[in-house]
Amino acid sequence: MTIGPLPRMTPKTIGTMIVHALVDSVGPVRLPGDLLLNLPKECLQRNSDWLQPDYIQPNTGLMIMAYTSFLIRIDGVSILIDCAVGEDANFPSRPDWHFGKSNWLNHLGQAGIGVEDIDIVLLTHLHADHTGWLTRKTLSGWIPSFPEARHLTSKKELQFWPEKATDFPFMSTSVGDNVVPLLEAGHFETVEAGSELAPGLFVVDLAGHSPGMIGLEYRKSGRIVAAFCADLMHHPMQMAAPQCATVFCHDPASAVSVRKRKLAEYAANGTLVFCNHFPGECAGQAIKQCDGYRFLPVV
């Protein structure tokens, strides 16, 4: 896992909300066809003018991806969205993650926040690359990283993953290491779509990629001003080809349906979309283009 300076989003201010990015790692990961199902052969060629070199490595064709959390500070409340991959994690099939170290906690400190200052940890879903920093490994075992915070996720996520994680090799031991210690300590609460976590900041249902995936939308005067959309898109190529689910999607048809619907809403609203797995400036707008969208980062 990458340690040290990483390409990451510059802080964004939207109304009374300030957003920082906390990056675990970033780099070339896999070929598009290894992640995206039924990807049209001409997709890269049609979109190469904006996908290369920032999102697709020209010499290898590998997708460049990041593993990012977002810190929101709004009206005196500090909200952490997702917890990336973490440290000392057991991922034998991912050498770049396996028992790795990262600079994630330093990014939290650079935003002027300590672990004790987090009021809410929102887990959009409980996939391994979103729960890693929920806990930290000590000599006595895995302990909560944010013991003073409320930990929120959807009821479906808490019902599904503690029972089913062992059916999915890509989850490895993440639920036992990162989620179970929080459950046993009584730190988890469930949250429903429509809940308002801070003024104008609402939970939204994005289920499909994971059984109960949720996101956040910041709304003002009836407009979706900003959206934290979890794994609605894993890579900008999925905006160019929104009909493509991923090999990790629980319900591919639902994942495609919610992505198409939300991208249409966000394009119409001029929404600033925050994307966990986009490298560098990972907040931007969805611009309608042909049968899909182009990602336009906002600096």
C-alpha positions as CSV (number, residue, x, y, z in Angstrom):
1,M,0.0,0.0,0.0
2,T,1.2,3.5,-0.8
3,I,2.8,5.5,2.0
4,G,3.7,9.2,1.8
5,P,2.4,11.9,-0.6
6,L,-0.6,10.7,-2.6
7,P,-2.6,12.4,-5.3
8,R,-5.8,13.4,-3.6
9,M,-8.7,15.8,-3.7
10,T,-8.1,19.4,-2.6
11,P,-10.6,20.3,0.2
12,K,-14.0,21.4,-1.0
13,T,-16.3,24.0,0.5
14,I,-20.0,23.8,-0.3
15,G,-22.2,26.2,1.7
16,T,-21.5,25.5,5.3
17,M,-19.9,22.1,4.5
18,I,-16.1,21.5,4.2
19,V,-15.0,18.2,2.8
20,H,-11.5,16.6,3.0
21,A,-10.3,13.3,1.4
22,L,-8.4,10.7,3.4
23,V,-6.6,8.3,1.0
24,D,-5.3,4.9,1.8
25,S,-3.8,4.1,-1.5
26,V,-4.0,4.9,-5.2
27,G,-2.5,3.4,-8.3
28,P,-3.0,1.1,-11.3
29,V,-5.1,-1.9,-10.2
30,R,-6.7,-4.0,-13.0
31,L,-7.9,-4.0,-16.6
32,P,-11.4,-2.6,-17.2
33,G,-12.7,-5.9,-18.4
34,D,-11.6,-7.6,-15.2
35,L,-13.9,-5.4,-13.2
36,L,-16.7,-4.2,-15.4
37,L,-19.3,-6.7,-16.8
38,N,-20.2,-6.5,-20.5
39,L,-18.0,-3.5,-21.2
40,P,-18.3,-2.4,-24.8
41,K,-15.0,-2.9,-26.7
42,E,-15.2,0.6,-28.1
43,C,-15.7,2.3,-24.7
44,L,-12.1,3.2,-24.1
45,Q,-11.5,4.4,-27.7
46,R,-14.6,6.6,-27.6
47,N,-13.5,8.2,-24.3
48,S,-9.7,8.0,-24.4
49,D,-9.5,11.8,-24.7
50,W,-10.5,12.2,-21.0
51,L,-9.9,8.8,-19.5
52,Q,-6.2,8.7,-20.4
53,P,-3.8,9.3,-18.7
54,D,-5.5,10.3,-15.5
55,Y,-7.8,7.3,-15.1
56,I,-6.4,4.7,-17.5
57,Q,-2.6,4.0,-17.7
58,P,-1.8,4.3,-21.4
59,N,1.1,1.8,-21.5
60,T,-0.7,-1.0,-19.6
61,G,-4.4,-0.2,-20.0
62,L,-4.8,-0.6,-16.3
63,M,-7.4,1.4,-14.4
64,I,-6.1,3.8,-11.9
65,M,-8.1,3.6,-8.7
66,A,-8.0,5.1,-5.2
67,Y,-9.3,3.9,-1.8
68,T,-10.7,7.0,-0.1
69,S,-12.8,8.2,2.8
70,F,-14.4,11.6,3.1
71,L,-14.4,13.8,6.2
72,I,-17.3,16.2,6.4
73,R,-17.4,19.2,8.8
74,I,-20.8,20.9,8.9
75,D,-22.4,23.1,11.5
76,G,-20.1,21.8,14.3
77,V,-20.5,18.1,13.3
78,S,-17.7,15.9,12.0
79,I,-18.8,13.0,9.9
80,L,-16.5,10.4,8.5
81,I,-17.8,8.6,5.4
82,D,-16.3,5.1,5.1
83,C,-13.0,3.7,6.5
84,A,-11.1,2.5,3.4
85,V,-8.8,-0.6,3.6
86,G,-7.0,0.1,6.9
87,E,-3.7,-1.3,8.2
88,D,-2.4,-4.8,9.2
89,A,-5.3,-6.3,7.2
90,N,-5.4,-9.9,6.0
91,F,-5.8,-9.9,2.2
92,P,-3.7,-12.7,0.8
93,S,-5.2,-12.2,-2.7
94,R,-4.3,-8.5,-2.7
95,P,-0.5,-8.1,-2.1
96,D,-0.9,-4.3,-2.2
97,W,-3.2,-4.5,0.8
98,H,-1.9,-7.5,2.7
99,F,-0.7,-6.5,6.2
100,G,0.1,-3.1,4.7
101,K,0.5,0.4,6.1
102,S,-0.8,3.7,4.9
103,N,-0.9,7.5,5.5
104,W,-4.7,7.6,6.1
105,L,-4.5,8.7,9.7
106,N,-2.1,11.5,8.9
107,H,-4.6,12.8,6.4
108,L,-7.2,13.0,9.2
109,G,-4.7,15.0,11.3
110,Q,-3.9,17.3,8.4
111,A,-7.6,18.1,8.3
112,G,-7.3,19.3,11.9
113,I,-9.2,16.3,13.4
114,G,-8.3,13.6,15.8
115,V,-10.0,10.3,16.2
116,E,-11.7,11.5,19.3
117,D,-13.3,14.4,17.3
118,I,-15.3,12.3,15.0
119,D,-19.0,12.5,15.9
120,I,-20.4,10.1,13.3
121,V,-18.9,7.3,11.2
122,L,-21.2,6.5,8.3
123,L,-20.5,3.2,6.6
124,T,-22.1,3.3,3.1
125,H,-21.7,-0.5,3.0
126,L,-19.6,-3.1,4.7
127,H,-17.3,-4.2,1.9
128,A,-13.7,-4.8,3.0
129,D,-12.3,-1.7,1.4
130,H,-14.8,0.6,3.3
131,T,-14.4,-0.8,6.8
132,G,-10.7,-1.1,7.4
133,W,-10.1,1.8,9.7
134,L,-13.1,1.0,11.9
135,T,-10.6,-0.8,14.0
136,R,-6.9,-0.8,14.7
137,K,-4.8,-3.8,15.6
138,T,-3.1,-3.8,19.0
139,L,-1.4,-6.4,21.1
140,S,-4.7,-7.2,22.7
141,G,-6.6,-7.5,19.4
142,W,-8.7,-5.2,17.2
143,I,-10.1,-2.2,18.9
144,P,-12.4,0.6,17.7
145,S,-10.6,3.5,16.1
146,F,-13.3,6.0,16.9
147,P,-14.7,5.0,20.4
148,E,-16.6,8.3,20.9
149,A,-18.4,8.2,17.6
150,R,-21.8,7.0,16.6
151,H,-21.4,4.3,13.9
152,L,-24.2,4.2,11.3
153,T,-25.0,1.9,8.5
154,S,-28.2,0.4,7.0
155,K,-30.1,-2.4,8.6
156,K,-29.7,-4.6,5.5
157,E,-25.9,-4.3,5.6
158,L,-25.8,-5.3,9.3
159,Q,-28.1,-8.2,8.7
160,F,-26.3,-9.6,5.6
161,W,-22.5,-9.3,6.0
162,P,-21.9,-10.7,9.5
163,E,-23.8,-13.8,8.4
164,K,-22.6,-14.1,4.7
165,A,-19.1,-12.7,4.6
166,T,-17.4,-16.1,4.6
167,D,-19.3,-16.9,1.3
168,F,-17.3,-14.1,-0.5
169,P,-13.5,-14.7,-0.7
170,F,-12.8,-11.0,-1.5
171,M,-14.0,-10.1,2.0
172,S,-11.3,-12.2,3.6
173,T,-11.4,-11.7,7.4
174,S,-12.5,-8.1,7.3
175,V,-15.9,-8.5,9.0
176,G,-14.4,-10.4,11.9
177,D,-11.5,-7.9,12.2
178,N,-13.3,-4.6,11.6
179,V,-17.1,-5.0,12.0
180,V,-17.6,-7.6,14.8
181,P,-15.6,-5.7,17.4
182,L,-17.9,-2.7,16.9
183,L,-21.0,-4.9,17.1
184,E,-19.8,-6.6,20.3
185,A,-19.0,-3.2,21.8
186,G,-22.6,-2.0,21.0
187,H,-21.3,0.8,18.8
188,F,-23.4,0.2,15.7
189,E,-26.7,1.9,15.0
190,T,-28.9,1.5,11.9
191,V,-30.0,4.4,9.8
192,E,-32.7,4.7,7.1
193,A,-32.9,6.5,3.8
194,G,-34.4,10.0,4.4
195,S,-32.6,10.5,7.8
196,E,-31.0,13.9,8.1
197,L,-27.6,13.7,9.8
198,A,-26.9,17.4,9.7
199,P,-28.9,20.4,8.3
200,G,-29.5,19.5,4.6
201,L,-27.5,16.3,4.7
202,F,-29.7,13.3,4.0
203,V,-29.2,9.5,3.8
204,V,-30.1,8.1,0.4
205,D,-30.8,4.5,-0.7
206,L,-28.2,3.2,-3.3
207,A,-28.7,-0.6,-2.8
208,G,-27.6,-2.9,-5.6
209,H,-23.8,-3.0,-5.5
210,S,-24.2,-4.2,-1.9
211,P,-27.6,-5.3,-0.4
212,G,-28.1,-2.2,1.7
213,M,-25.7,0.4,0.3
214,I,-26.5,4.0,1.2
215,G,-25.0,7.4,0.4
216,L,-25.4,11.0,1.4
217,E,-26.9,14.0,-0.5
218,Y,-26.5,17.6,0.5
219,R,-29.7,19.4,-0.5
220,K,-30.4,23.1,-0.7
221,S,-33.6,24.8,-2.0
222,G,-34.8,21.5,-3.6
223,R,-31.5,20.9,-5.4
224,I,-29.0,18.1,-4.8
225,V,-25.9,20.3,-4.4
226,A,-23.4,17.5,-3.4
227,A,-23.6,13.7,-3.3
228,F,-21.4,11.1,-1.6
229,C,-22.2,8.1,-3.7
230,A,-20.0,5.3,-2.3
231,D,-19.6,2.6,-5.0
232,L,-22.3,3.9,-7.4
233,M,-19.3,4.2,-9.7
234,H,-16.0,2.5,-9.1
235,H,-14.1,4.2,-11.9
236,P,-14.9,7.1,-14.4
237,M,-15.2,4.5,-17.1
238,Q,-18.4,3.3,-15.4
239,M,-19.8,6.8,-16.0
240,A,-19.0,6.4,-19.7
241,A,-20.7,3.0,-19.6
242,P,-23.3,3.2,-16.8
243,Q,-24.9,-0.1,-18.0
244,C,-21.9,-2.0,-16.7
245,A,-22.1,-3.6,-13.3
246,T,-19.0,-4.9,-11.6
247,V,-17.9,-8.4,-10.7
248,F,-18.4,-7.5,-7.0
249,C,-22.1,-6.3,-7.4
250,H,-24.6,-8.2,-5.2
251,D,-27.5,-7.4,-7.5
252,P,-26.1,-6.2,-10.9
253,A,-29.5,-5.2,-12.3
254,S,-30.3,-3.0,-9.3
255,A,-26.8,-1.6,-9.3
256,V,-27.2,-0.5,-13.0
257,S,-30.7,0.9,-12.4
258,V,-29.8,3.0,-9.4
259,R,-26.6,4.3,-11.2
260,K,-28.5,5.4,-14.3
261,R,-31.2,7.1,-12.2
262,K,-28.8,8.9,-9.9
263,L,-26.4,10.0,-12.7
264,A,-29.4,11.5,-14.5
265,E,-30.4,13.4,-11.4
266,Y,-26.9,14.6,-10.6
267,A,-26.3,15.7,-14.2
268,A,-29.6,17.7,-14.2
269,N,-28.8,19.3,-10.8
270,G,-25.1,20.1,-11.6
271,T,-24.3,18.0,-8.4
272,L,-20.8,17.8,-7.1
273,V,-20.3,14.1,-6.9
274,F,-17.7,12.6,-4.5
275,C,-16.4,9.3,-5.6
276,N,-14.5,7.0,-3.2
277,H,-12.5,5.2,-5.9
278,F,-11.6,7.9,-8.4
279,P,-8.0,9.0,-8.1
280,G,-6.8,12.6,-7.5
281,E,-9.5,15.2,-7.7
282,C,-12.3,12.8,-7.0
283,A,-15.1,15.3,-6.7
284,G,-16.7,16.5,-10.0
285,Q,-19.7,16.7,-12.2
286,A,-21.5,14.2,-14.4
287,I,-21.6,15.7,-17.9
288,K,-24.0,14.0,-20.4
289,Q,-22.1,12.6,-23.3
290,C,-23.5,10.1,-25.9
291,D,-25.0,7.2,-24.1
292,G,-23.3,7.9,-20.8
293,Y,-21.5,10.6,-19.0
294,R,-18.1,12.3,-18.8
295,F,-16.6,13.0,-15.3
296,L,-15.4,16.6,-15.0
297,P,-13.3,17.0,-11.9
298,V,-13.7,20.3,-9.9
299,V,-10.5,21.7,-8.6
